[in-house]
Amino acid sequence: MTTEEITNAAPETGRHPLHMPAGDALALSARGGRYAIPLRAEDTGGAIGLLDITVPPGAGSPPHYHTRDAEGFFFLEGAFVMTLVGADGAARTVEAAPGTFVHVAPYQIHNFRNSGDGPGRMLCWFTPGGQENYFFEAATWLAEHGDGDIPAMAAAFKGFAARYGTVNLAPGDLAPPAERPADAHEGFVVTPVADSGPVRVLAGDAQTGGAYSAWVRTLAPSETASSNLRDEDAKLHVVLSGTVEYTLLEGETFDASPGDAVWWPARTPHAAVHRRGEAPAILLVVAPAAR
């Protein structure tokens, strides 16, 4: 591989990615679920936060919305039902199988539930980051106190929600919030397709109101995918399958396996290579807030 393959026409800056192997991410278990936090806003300059959530059968979230951040869901395992409420108050129910992507805009009411017989797993990211710390604080509180004292738990969760701009609603309370901006973007869903080719676009900047763009890239045997975004683009990679060999401009290499997250700061040229084994698939998210 030559230097020219990975320079991205950017100057050498000495910046390095943050590689978080799946087994090293901060993880908490509470109420039968597992909340792994591979990346927090503190890791990405505030641009994005990432959760890897395992949800037990029948469990999920109450109806809620976020006032500060857009949210992306990519479902990995199991079966989920998700509800999205539009600005007109109409509720859309989504059957989310593995590979389904859902975008949720700020102020948009939504919830999810594991509708399968076994555990379900999904990736969830927030732009800008910070909302992931709500889950961290809530799961930490439950691990320490349990859920036997309902009033204490409700008071604690109300405080976490206020701190991170989350508004939890009662079941069936689906009226759009009065403070929702008139020009707010709507959420949307992208379902799996039988043959999406090497690049599966999930969302563009315009579709998410400038919050982020996202796609899935699958590498063919021996294929090299060079960094070819504009200099100012920072990005998140999550390896969905296979093993990816990453090469930096300086010649340094490292492998990333399924579940690993890699944060690439702006002006960090690199290449992803399929060297061996199963064809790697990578979820890529570019957050304009990182520019």
N, C-alpha and C positions, 0 to 999 in steps of 0.2 A: 504494500500500500504506500502511496506517495503522499508527501505533505500536501500537495495540491488538492488531493481528494477531500481533505477535511478542513481546509483553511477558512472557507466561508467568507473570504475576502476581508477578514477581520484581523486587527493587530493582535499579536501575542500579548496577553495581559497577565498570565500567571494565575488566572482564576481557575478553580477546580470545582468539579461537581460534588454534590453531597449524595453518596450512595448509602441507602438504608436497606440492608438485607431484611427479608421478611421476618426472620427469627430474632432480629435485634430491635425491632420497633417497640416502643412503649406500648404495653398491652394491659388492659384491665378487664376483669370478668365481673359481671353483675347481673343478677336476675336471669341467669341461664344464657346470657349473651356474652360476646367477647368484642371489645372495642380496642383495636390496634390503631395507633396514631403514628404512621410512618413519617409524616412531615407536619410541623406546626408553623404558624405564621412567623414565629421567631426564626425558623430555619430558612425562610424564603423572602426575607425583607418585607413581610406582610402581604405578599402577593397571593398566596394560596395556602390552604390547609387541606390535609388528606386524611381520611378515615378508611379503615378496612374493617367492616362490621360483620360479625356473625350473629344471626338472629334465630332464636329457637322457634319451633312451630307455634303458630298462633300469636306470637308477640309482634310488636311494632311500635309505632309512634302515635300520639294523639294528633288530631288536626292542629296545625300550627303554621306560622309563617315567620320569615326573617325580614327585619327591616334594613339590614346593612349589606347583605351578601346574596349573590346568586349561588345556586347549588346545582351540581351535576351528579347524577347517579349512573353507575354502570354495574349491572347485575351479573354476578359471576356463577352462583350456584343456587339450586333450589327454585322455588316458585314464590312470587310475591304478587300482592295486589296493591296498587297505588292509586290514590285519588288526587286529581288536580282540579282546582276550582278556578274558573275563569273570572274575568272582571265583571261579567254579567251574572255571576252567582251560579252558573251551570257547572255541575260536577262531572268530570270525566273519569271513568274507572279504567285502569290499565292493568292488564295481565302481563307481568314482567317476568319473562323467561330469561335464562342466561343469554347474555349478549344484548339485552335491551338497554337502551340509553334513555334517560329522562333528564330534561333541563327544567329547573324550577326558578322562576324569576323572583326578585325581592317582592315582598308583600303578597305573594301568591300562596294561598292556603293549600296545604298538601299533607298527606300522611301515607304511611306504608304499613303493610302487615305481611308476615310470612304465612302464606296460604298453603304451604306444603306439609308433608308428613315428617320431614326431617329438617335439620338446620339449613338456613339460607345465608348466602354471603353476598356482599356488595361493596363496591368502592363508592365513596362519596367525597366530593371535594367542594370547597367553598372559595369564592373569589369576591372580595379580598379575604385573606385568611383571618382566623380568630375564632370562628364558630366551633371549630374542632375542640377548643378548650372548654366549651360548655359540656361536651361529652366527657372530657377528662375529669372535670370537677364533679359532674353528676355521678359518674361511675366510681370515682374515689369516695364520694360520700356514701354511696350504697354499700361499697365494700367495707367501710368502717362502721356504719350504723345499721345496715340492713333496711328492710322495708316494713318493719312491724309498726313503727310510729308514724302513722299517716300524716297527722298535722305537722310534725317536724320535717318529714320528707317534703311535703308540699311547700312549706316555708323555704326550705333550702333550695328547692328547684326553682321557685319563683325568683329567688335572688340570682341564681345562675342565669336564668332566662333574661332577666333585666340587664345583666352585665354584658350579655353578648347579642342583644337585639332579637331575641326569640320571643314570640307571643304564642303561648299555648292556649288552645280553645277547648271548650267542652265538646264531647261527642255530638255530632249533628249540627254544631254551630259553624255553618259554612258561608255566612254572609261576608262578602268581600270587605276588608277593612276600609273605613272611611278615609283614612290617611293615605290610601294607595294612590300614587300619582296617576293622573288621567292618561299619560302617555307611557305607562309602564308596559314592559314587554310581557307577553304571555309565555308560559312554559310550553314545552312540546315533547313529543316522544319519537324516538327512532327505534324500530324493531329490527331484529336480525333478518338478514337476507341469506338465501341459499348460497349464492356465489357473489361475494362483494369485491373479489379481486384483491390485489395487494394493498390497496388503500381504501378504507371504509370511512368516509366522512361522517362524523356525528353532528357537528355543529360548527358554524362559522361565526365570526365576530358579530356580523349584522343580525344573525338569528338570536344571539344571546344579549343583545343590547350593548355589545362591547365588553361583556364580562370575561369571555374566554372563547377560544376555539378548540375543538377536540376531534381526534380521529384515531383509528386503529391502523397500524402499519404492520403487515406481515412480510417477512423476509424470505426470499427463495434461497435454496442452497448456494452457499458461497457468495451471496449478494452482500454488497456494502451500501448502506444508506448514509450518505454524507449529510452533515449539518448544512442546510441550505436556506435557513431563515435569515431575516434581516438581523444586523448586528445587535439591535436593542432587544431582541426577543429572548426572554428567559422561558424555560419550559420544564414541564414535569413529564417523566417517563415512568410508566408502571409496566413491568413485564408480565404479560398474561399467560404466556406459554413458551416453552423452549428456553434455550440459553443464548444470551446476547453477549458478544464480546465488544466492548466499547474501547475505542482508541482515541486518545487525546492528541492534540497538535504536537505536543512535546514527545510523543511516542509511548507514553504510559498507557497500559491496557488494564482492564479489569473485566470480570465476568459478572453478569446479572442474571438471576434465576427467577422463576415464577414467584410473584408476590413482592419482588424487590422494587423499591421506588428509587428513582434517581432525579435529583433536582439539578438542572443545568442553568447556572447564572448567565446573564447576558454576556456576549462576547467570550463564549467558551466553545470554540470549534471542536467538533468531535465527529466520529463515525460509529455506526452500529453495524456489526458484521455477524452473519450466520456462518459459523465455522463447522458445526457438528450437530447431529441429533435432530429432534423435532423442529419444524419451522417456527421460529420465534414470532410471536405477535406482541406488539407494544402499544399500549394506550398512551397517546401524547396529548397533553393539554398545554396550551399557550395562554397565559393570563396577561392581558394588556397592562394590568396594574403593576406588573413587574418591570415595565419599561422605564 
